[in-house]
Amino acid sequence: MTHAHDDDDEHEGHDHHDHEHDHEVEPRHFFGVVPVLLVDDVLGAVEYYRDALGFEADFLYENPPTYASVSRNDAIINFSQSQPPGRRNGVKQAGPGSGTDLYVVVSDVDDVYQEFKLTGVSILVEPDDTDYGMREFKIEDINGYQIIFGEEVEDDDDAG
């Protein structure tokens, strides 16, 4: 994924970026999706995602921040200051049974779950295997966004 700091050409000639898209790509190539979550406190959201979920702060725009980006490996999430305060663009507004705000595909989902438990993350659904081949759990962040972390699992029942 391209981050704001990846446009730096001072290291030209060095293979310091190990991104899949640093080579020739076909026309109309999609590199990924970056969700933008509305929050009242952009800095608070960045600190939570850093301290509780293990993300890195990639950039904060303005002081105090009105926009920011965090990432963990290839997962990127942006935050935008809500105007007016209190607005959210999440499923919680739609009511129960409305899905999830983000689905983050990870490896070692049970280890990620244990990591989040240790940092005090609000767990809504414990890790479980689904009938669609994923093992996943759901959290709620400090802004009320519901996020599923999932990993593809082998289906041992196909042999029958």
N, C-alpha and C positions, 0 to 999 in steps of 0.2 A: 504494500500500500504506500502511496506517496504521502509523506508528512511535509509540513511547511519547511522543516529543516533539511529535507532531502534535496532541495534545489541548490544546495551549496556546491559550487563547482571548484572550490579550492583544492579538492583532493582528486582532480581529474587525472585519469590514468591509473588510479588505484582501484582495486576491486573491493571497495569498502561497503558497497551495497550488495546484499545477497538476495535481492528481490526478484521474483519470477518475471516481472515486467521490465527489467533492465535491458532486455535484448529486443530484437525486432519482434513486433507483434502484428497480428493480422489487423486489417481495418475494422473499425467498430468493435474493438475488444473492450469488454467490461472488466474493470479491475476489482470491484467490490462495492459494497454499500456502506455508507457511513450514516448511522442514525443520528439525528439531532434531537436531544431531549430538552424540553423546556424546564427550567429550574429557577427558583427565586434567588439562590445563592450559588453562583457559578464556582467561586473558590471553594465553598463548602462541599460541592459535588465532586470537584477534582480531588480534594483531600480525602473524602470518603472512598472514592474509587482507588486512590493510591493506597491508603492505609488499611482498608478492609478487604478490598478485592485484588490488590496486588498490581494495579495498573500503573503506568508511568504518565506523568504530565508531559504532553508534547508541546503545547503552547497555551498561553492565556492572553487574550486580547483586551486591551485597555486596563486602566487601574482606577477603581476596582474592576475586576474582569466582568465583561458582558458576554464573552464567548470563550470557549476553551475546547481542547481536544485531549483525550487520554487514549492510551493503547496498552495492550498486553499481547505480545507477539503480533499476530496479524489482525487481532480484533481491535477496532477503532470505534470510539464513541465520542460524539461532540455534545457540548452543552451550550444552550443559549439562554440568556436571562429572560425570564417570563415578563411580558408586559401585557396587561397589568399583572402584578404579583398573584400567585396562586393558580395561574393557568397551567394545565398539564396536557400533553398530547398522548396520554396513555390509556390502556384498557380499563384501568380502575374507574375512569369516568363513564365507561359504557355499562358497568355493572357486572355482577358475578357471571362466570362462565364465558367471558369474552376473550379468552386466549391469553396471550403474553405480549409484552411490549418488545422484548428482544429475545432471540434464541441464539445463544453463543455455543458453537461447536468446539469442544475441547478434547484433549486426550486425558486419560487418567481421571475420569469424572469423580470417582470416589475420593481420590486424593484432593481434588479441588474442593469437594464438599467438606472434607475434614479441615482443610486450610481455612475455609470461610467460617466454619463453626468456631475455630480458635480465635478468629478476629471479631466474633460477635455479630456476624451478619444475620439478619432476620430470615430464617428458613421457612418457607411456606409449605413446601412439599419435599419430603425426604427422597433420597435417590431410589429409583425404581426402574425396572425394565418395562418398556412399552411393547404393545403388540405391533408397532411399526419399526422395530429393530433398533431403538435407541435406549440408552440408560441415561436418565436425566433427573435433575432436581430443580426446584424453583425457589427463588429468593424475592424479597422486596427490598429495594434500596431506600435510602433516606428521603427520597422524594416521592415514594409510592409507586415507582416503576417496578413491574414484575418481570423478572428475567429468568429464563430457563437456561441451564447449562447442561449440555447433552453430549453423549459420545455414542457412536455407532457400535453395536455389540453383535457378536456372532450369534446366529440363531441355531441352537443345538437341536431344535425340534424338527428341522427339515429332513432328517434322516428317515422318519417314519412314514 
